[in-house]
Amino acid sequence: MKDRHLMFRTRLKNGLFGGAPKRLIWLYLLALLLVVWAILKGGDALRHQQIKTLRYEVSDQLNQLASVLENAIVKYQHMPTLLASNDRVKQALLHETDKDIEQLNRELKQINLITEASDSYIINTHGLTIAASNYQKKTSFVGKNFAFRPYFKEAMSGKAGRYYALGTTSNRRGYYFSYPVYSGDKIIGVAVVKVDLTQFEKRFNNQSYEFLLIDPDGIVFSSSHPDWLYHLLGELSHQELQRIAESQRYKDKDIKKLAIAYSKPFDSKSTIVDVLEEMTLPNGKVQLERHAYLQMSRPIRLLNFRVAIFAPLKTINEDIALWRAIFVGGVIITALLFGLAMLRTRMLRERSDANEMARHNQAYIREVIQNTQAGLVTLDDSYQIESFNPAIERLLGQSLAPLVGQPLSVLFQPIDNQQDYEQNTESVESMGVKVLTQEGTLCYLENDKTVLQSIPVEMTLCEMQLPNRRSFLVTFHDMTERKRYEQEITHARNALEARVKERTSELEEANSRLRHEIEEHEGTQRELIQTAKLAVLGQLSAGLNHELNQPLTAIRAFAENGLTFLERNKYPQAKANLEQISQLGRHMGDIIARFKVFARKGDIQQGPIPVHEAMLAAVRIMESRYKGADIAIELPEDKGLMVVGDTVFLEQVLVNLLANAADSIQESASVDKQVCVVIQESADKVLIAIQDTGKGLSEDAQKHLFEPFFTSKASGVGLGLGLSISQRIVEAMNGQIQAQNLDSGGAEFCVTLTRFQSTLS
């Protein structure tokens, strides 16, 4: 039955989608792609043709615009020459009387009204404006100094000047013409005429294009689009921008680059560009919009400017988009009509095939139910057994025919004496749950309630969505093997927990022993450090006796002299002797205190240590020995360096290293008996180096230098613990100690410690 069902599905699939219809679908898709490609290419060709037509129109408009601008501006270039030859101008510059200047102001105003120039004004040789056509306005040039303007400098050098800039007084853009005023052969001033470009912008404001007047540096000097003013087309170096700023040509305007997002040449004389422009929405927010333009430009050679036209391509792009939308819509409508015709044909064919498929599906489902390994039972809307499959009979080894029409409780019992099935199903229904899963036993109950067979199972009940009636499907899965596995896992887990407890007890006992050994080791280490200190003090005992005997002898002498002076009533001399005795007593106290602190016993206490003070304390302890051995010691300057560690233990390390340096010098035959202390610093470390002129370190000594009880000294001299203990002390302070031979002879011991970083720095 199963094989027949698969054959039918294969035949149905091939009938619907295979063969000729499948090839037709690919042909339709290919045709659709060709049509879309043709629409895109046709749109591009149409757009190119429309832009080409626009390009000729823009070319004519550009020539006309350039001619108008050139004629409108150039007609004013000879006005400064005429003003410079005016006798009243010369008289006002020579005498600068109020009457002459007042008459000149009125005359300049009248000339401006006749010529329609923006402003005319006269500047003396110091750059100060003495008369102007706008003398009655708030933005009058009178009294303003324009010596910094290039047109003034050119006129003062005897040449006709030209310049363009944003007015520092009027705040209006203009083109300036200037000419020197002569009195004989001497230049006595400058005549200037300013042409305001705003009038030209207003004239071309309502055109279908945007025009730009671009200065030689590529900056938009005039435009029908106000937002494009003072924007840069091209690139300028920092030096060029600095030059423009110093000339005050554009006052305090910020020169920015025009936001051109895309640029592609259309032909040799025009370019298609996309400009990003800020648009303010009704809600106050600002967003960027992208506008396409056809750009053309040409030079105005007489003014050394370029004029450009940006013709918008929005209308062309919208026309092309509309044309494409119309064609695409027609293609889509045609494809939809064709698809509807095909769909109707297929639906008629599929309807007959679906009926055949339904019959085969019913037979297939019956085969699946009969051959599945899980036990299946169907219930009616009252939870009474309606049907079952052979798998559940094989599971129980009994025929279930007598149980049809009986409640499910005669076949399944929930585990742990839970409520009977009817109560469970009622509670499930009241909660709106569609699926119920329970563990229990599958059993067969006779009329006397005798259990003939009992098998652990997992029961799953779910409601079947049938169109005409309500029924339920119950699935039973055998859990015999699973229960056995669970028991084995439980036994293994219990055994593992017992073993873990036993092992944990052993580990706790081992940890206790280890802590005890560590405490004993730390005590031993403290005793070894103290022993090393006492050993050093023993070596220094002779020097200590000498240090104390000298002041004691002096004290006795001063005391006897003091008694003598008292008997003779020489109190000042007696007072001086007592002061000497007091000073010697303090000196002896300092000596004893140094050795007392050095001999102190305790643990390492981390904190900030002044490096130079620790070094001086160690040198004081070794001072008597160095004097006795005639060894010179060189100390660095105090740089105020601080390290992290313990003062007493750092002194012990330094005393050990100074003592070893002294031993090495005394064992050698060197005439130069000297020890040098070097202190170097980095960002987070401080290095203390002790260099001697002794015999140096042998290869064997370098290998075992820091091992306990190793010594290279003569037998009976030293315990061999000094360097080992010093290494442990330095490492406990998070530092390092190293040793090496010097090229000049002798050895060097280096102690590196962490530099103390103050939180206030």
Secondary structure, DSSP 8 states (H G I E B T S, - for coil): -HHHHHHHHHHHHHHHHSHHHHHHHHHHHHHHHHHHHHHHHHHHHHHHHHHHHHHHHHHHHHHHHHHHHHHHHHTTTTHHHHHHT-HHHHHHHHH--HHHHHHHHHHHHHHHHHHT-SEEEEEETTSBEEEETTTTSTT--TT-B-TTSHHHHHHHTTS-EEEEEE-TTT--EEEEEEEEEEETTEEEEEEEEEEESHHHHHHTTTSSSEEEEE-TTSBEEEESSGGGTTEESS---HHHHHHHHHTTTTTT---EE--EEEEEEEETTEEEEEEEEEEE-TTS-EEEEEEEEEEEEEEETTTTEEEEEEEE-HHHHHHHHHHHHHHHHHHHHHHHHHHHHHHHHHHHHHHHHHHHHHHHHHHHHHHHHHH-SSEEEEE-TTSBEEEE-HHHHHHHTS--GGGTTSBGGGTEEEGGG---HHHHHHHHHHHT-SEEEEEEEEEEE-TT--EEEEEEEEEEEEEEE-SS-EEEEEEEEE-HHHHHHHHHHHHHHHHHHHHHHHHHHHHHHHHHHHHHHHHHHHHHHHHHHHHHHHHHHHHTHHHHHHHHHHHHHHHHHHHHHHHHHHHTT-HHHHHHHHHHHHHHHHHHHHHHHHHHHHT-------EEEEHHHHHHHHHHHHHHHHHHTT-EEE-------EEEE-HHHHHHHHHHHHHHHHHHHHHS--S--EEEEEEEE-SSEEEEEEEE-S----HHHHHHTTSTT---S-TTS--S-HHHHHHHHHHHTT-EEEEEE-TTSSEEEEEEEEB---TT-
